[in-house]
Amino acid sequence: MINAGDTAFVLMSAALVALMTPGLAFFYGGLVRRKNFLAIMMQSFISMGIVTVIWVSVGYSLAFSGDIGGVIGNLDWAFLRGVGETPGPWAPNIPAEAHFVFQEMFAIITPALITGAFADRVRFKSYLKFLVAWSLLVYVPLVHWIWGGGFLAQWGALDFAGGMVVHASAGFAALASVWVVGARKFRPDEKMLPHNVAFVALGTGLLWFGWFGFNGGSALAANGVAAQAFVNTDIAGSIAMCTWLFISWKRDKKPSLVGAFTGAVAGLACITPCAGYVPTWAAFIVGLLAGSVCYGAVMLRDRLKWDDALDVWAAHGVGGLMGTILLGFFAFLSVNAAGANGLFAGNPSFLGIQVGAAALVSAYAFAMTWLILKILNRFEPVRVPDEIESEGLDTEMHEQEAYLLT
């Protein structure tokens, strides 16, 4: 039976998640060099269009309708056939359309996250092809495996709001893309500094605001679990921001605004799989670990010279992977009866399930992304020519400039 309050809450949460993709565009846009500002924004915004078409036509159906061997769904709900105002099997308290649109917003932002890794150097046409292939071959199967009744769900693996489905998958896909596409090239007079920190701040604010819908809305009801997820999200993001700031301050002798923002995003990614399953005290620990371990991942990436331009792997990949594993420690049925007891509640087997699921999802996302990009490269170069990269993607590929002198 439809609950009006739950429906309103889920629809509002979907709107908050929708706002995260424009927020991501500003976050990434501020971090890149000025000459590539519009290009990276376009990559985020176009996901709102392309992925919507995929999700309406076949994506939602393949993710949530039926089950073929625990691997993929079927086409019974293609083009939203049978998905209407009445409740569906995944949320009997809200219209099926509300569940569809909430999940659609997750599908939109996930591949957009990857673009921060190969910023400044990928053809727009190649990105569009990658966007379609990755959504169908990586994202949709992962949703089915974990949220759509697939084999990982049958194992007992849990992911409250996308630690595996969204963040680990995008983060390890980002790492694969860096290895295939290669490092950026800089002119002797160029620096790697963000071109507009104010836009990074704006993007962080929009992302954090939307994240409350991302995590809280994943309860699919206006209830105590949603409130717990909301509180845990705030705590983990805040603690991670402070942790990252103080570590970087001690190391670099100056407090970094961008560092604080990156730490907040890492904390938010890390709490995402745990948000509705763990008690409040666990969110403090998740935030501390996210701020310190993800910072260490940035240092490792830098030492290994992986040119993940905007640290997608360190913040989202490592954060999502770690959060999924931490859920295996901190989950309590007393918090969410639909969850599980973890190691600290006397159930070490659940920790093993979480470790196995996290490793499998990360490996699958990495391998499939590497394969997709390699195949695309066989037909046309994914990377822009050196002269276009040098001049900037905004003017050379889009024939537009973000800042015009008058």
BELQUI-V695287 format. One record per residue. N is the residue number from 1. OMEGA is omega in radians with two decimals (NA if undefined). Layout:
# BELQUI-V695287
n	omega
N	OMEGA
N	OMEGA
This chain:
# BELQUI-V695287
n	omega
1	-3.08
2	3.06
3	-3.05
4	3.14
5	3.11
6	-3.14
7	3.12
8	-3.13
9	-3.12
10	3.11
11	3.08
12	3.11
13	3.09
14	3.10
15	3.10
16	3.12
17	3.09
18	3.13
19	-3.09
20	-3.13
21	2.96
22	3.06
23	3.09
24	3.13
25	3.10
26	3.13
27	3.11
28	-3.10
29	3.12
30	-3.08
31	-3.08
32	3.05
33	-3.05
34	-3.04
35	-3.13
36	-3.07
37	-3.09
38	-3.12
39	-3.12
40	3.07
41	3.13
42	-3.14
43	3.08
44	-3.05
45	-3.10
46	3.07
47	3.12
48	3.13
49	-3.04
50	-3.07
51	3.05
52	3.11
53	3.13
54	-3.05
55	3.12
56	-3.02
57	-3.06
58	-2.98
59	-3.12
60	3.14
61	-3.13
62	-3.14
63	-2.93
64	-3.10
65	3.09
66	-3.14
67	3.09
68	3.07
69	-3.11
70	-3.03
71	-3.06
72	3.09
73	3.11
74	-3.06
75	-3.12
76	-3.12
77	3.13
78	-3.09
79	3.06
80	3.05
81	-3.12
82	3.11
83	-3.03
84	-3.03
85	3.12
86	-3.13
87	3.04
88	-3.08
89	-3.05
90	3.12
91	-3.05
92	-3.11
93	-3.12
94	3.08
95	3.11
96	3.12
97	3.11
98	3.07
99	3.13
100	-3.02
101	3.07
102	3.13
103	3.12
104	-3.10
105	3.03
106	-3.12
107	-3.12
108	-2.99
109	-3.03
110	3.11
111	3.09
112	3.10
113	-3.06
114	-3.01
115	3.12
116	-3.12
117	-3.10
118	3.12
119	3.02
120	-2.97
121	-3.12
122	3.10
123	3.14
124	3.12
125	3.11
126	3.12
127	3.12
128	3.11
129	3.10
130	-3.13
131	3.14
132	-3.10
133	-3.10
134	3.13
135	-3.07
136	-3.02
137	-3.12
138	-3.00
139	-3.08
140	3.08
141	-3.14
142	3.08
143	-3.13
144	-3.12
145	-2.96
146	-3.07
147	-3.04
148	3.11
149	-3.14
150	-2.95
151	3.10
152	3.04
153	3.12
154	3.03
155	-3.05
156	3.11
157	-3.13
158	3.08
159	-2.97
160	-3.02
161	3.02
162	3.07
163	3.06
164	-3.03
165	-3.06
166	-2.90
167	3.11
168	-3.13
169	3.14
170	-3.10
171	-3.13
172	2.96
173	3.10
174	3.14
175	3.11
176	-3.12
177	3.10
178	-3.13
179	-3.11
180	-3.03
181	3.14
182	-3.05
183	3.06
184	3.04
185	-3.12
186	3.00
187	-3.11
188	-3.08
189	-3.08
190	3.08
191	-3.12
192	-3.07
193	3.04
194	-3.06
195	-3.12
196	-3.09
197	3.10
198	3.08
199	3.07
200	3.11
201	3.11
202	3.14
203	3.11
204	3.13
205	3.13
206	3.11
207	-3.11
208	3.09
209	-3.14
210	-3.08
211	3.08
212	3.02
213	3.13
214	-3.09
215	-3.13
216	-3.13
217	-3.12
218	2.98
219	-3.13
220	3.09
221	3.07
222	-3.02
223	-3.11
224	3.11
225	3.10
226	3.12
227	3.11
228	3.12
229	3.14
230	-3.13
231	3.14
232	3.12
233	-3.14
234	-3.08
235	-3.07
236	3.11
237	-3.11
238	-3.12
239	3.13
240	3.11
241	-3.14
242	-3.13
243	3.14
244	-3.11
245	-3.07
246	3.08
247	-3.12
248	3.10
249	3.13
250	-3.09
251	-3.02
252	3.10
253	3.11
254	3.09
255	-3.08
256	3.09
257	3.13
258	3.09
259	3.11
260	3.13
261	-3.14
262	3.10
263	3.12
264	3.13
265	3.11
266	3.12
267	3.11
268	3.09
269	-3.07
270	-3.12
271	-3.04
272	-3.14
273	-3.05
274	-2.77
275	-3.07
276	-3.08
277	-3.01
278	3.11
279	-3.05
280	-3.09
281	3.14
282	-3.14
283	3.07
284	-3.13
285	3.10
286	3.13
287	3.11
288	-3.13
289	3.12
290	-3.11
291	-3.10
292	-3.09
293	3.13
294	3.02
295	3.08
296	3.11
297	3.07
298	3.12
299	3.10
300	3.11
301	-3.14
302	-3.13
303	-3.14
304	3.09
305	2.98
306	-3.07
307	2.95
308	-2.87
309	-3.04
310	3.03
311	3.10
312	-3.13
313	-3.08
314	-3.07
315	-3.04
316	-3.11
317	3.14
318	3.13
319	3.14
320	3.11
321	-3.12
322	3.14
323	3.11
324	3.12
325	3.12
326	3.05
327	3.09
328	3.07
329	-2.85
330	-3.10
331	3.09
332	3.07
333	3.10
334	3.09
335	-3.09
336	-3.09
337	3.11
338	-3.11
339	-3.11
340	2.95
341	3.12
342	-3.07
343	-3.09
344	3.04
345	3.05
346	-3.10
347	-3.11
348	-3.12
349	3.12
350	3.07
351	3.11
352	3.11
353	-3.11
354	3.12
355	-3.14
356	-3.13
357	-3.13
358	3.13
359	-3.12
360	-3.13
361	-3.13
362	3.14
363	-3.14
364	-3.13
365	3.12
366	-3.06
367	-3.10
368	3.10
369	3.09
370	-3.12
371	-3.14
372	-3.11
373	3.10
374	3.13
375	3.09
376	3.13
377	3.12
378	-3.08
379	3.07
380	3.14
381	3.07
382	-3.09
383	3.11
384	3.04
385	-3.08
386	-3.08
387	3.09
388	3.10
389	-3.12
390	-3.10
391	-3.13
392	-3.08
393	-3.08
394	-3.09
395	-3.01
396	-3.11
397	-3.08
398	3.12
399	3.10
400	3.09
401	3.14
402	-3.06
403	3.14
404	3.10
405	-3.14
406	NA
